[in-house]
Amino acid sequence: MGALEDPQAVFRAWARTMLAHVRGTRGGRDVPQAGEIFQTSTMGALIDGVYDGDVTIGELLRHGDFGLGTFNRLDGEMVVLDGTCYRLRADGSASIADAGDLTPFAAVTWFRPETTIPVKESTDQAAVTALIDKALGSDNLIYAIRIGGTFGEVRTRTVMRQQPPYPSLTDVAEKQQESTFHDVHGTVAGFRTPDFEHDISVVGYHLHFIEGDYRHGGHVLGYRLEDGVIEISSQSELHLSLPRTRQFLASDLDSEGLARQIHRAEGG
Ligand code: ZN
């Protein structure tokens, strides 16, 4: 009897195939959850003022344990760390988001670092970025980046709850609340996205900061790392979930100069 005619061997071969599929094994590598980024809506829609989405935080957390975004009405900056979704507001009234809260824009992934870079001396943002860029094998994948440690300085901005009719994000960003943290322990978390994703995401680095107390932070405008660890997790799958809200369906997302507006509103 050949091995594949043996019912047990057939079952084992089937189970291996199924497990490989579930784990996302490709090319002989065992990659947990296939390195997928789950993103709801597009940066272009957010720039256009689509601030109400239809994805709950509960659903978001089924697609990843790490990421960033914002909440409906732009009511705070989002950081997802180790499976917990934090809402950071300009006044420091941070909270853990409810499973039923909604997001108009967020991206999450299962964070499984493949590259770790220790930093033992004062390093400014440009130098940290250069260290990460050098460690990457390619500019053409999406990378989840987590930097934990002590920061000499972190500059952040925090969006504030908006009332309809919504202004564009470019207008909101011009009135944004900015904060500067000095000598704090915390985590910078976010993504490095390829240029070809402009309109869909924030190309380059999009990072959010959360202080060690999980109460303060926001969208990163600049930082200096004193001592810490950079972790990088590469992703090659993009799961883009588009809202079916009336505002999204009616939004004009072909506008020229959208990439320029994204840079103005999100540039760090
Ligand atoms: Zn942001």
Residues whose N, C-alpha, C, O or C-beta is under 5 A from the ligand:
A	BS01	ZN	L207 H219
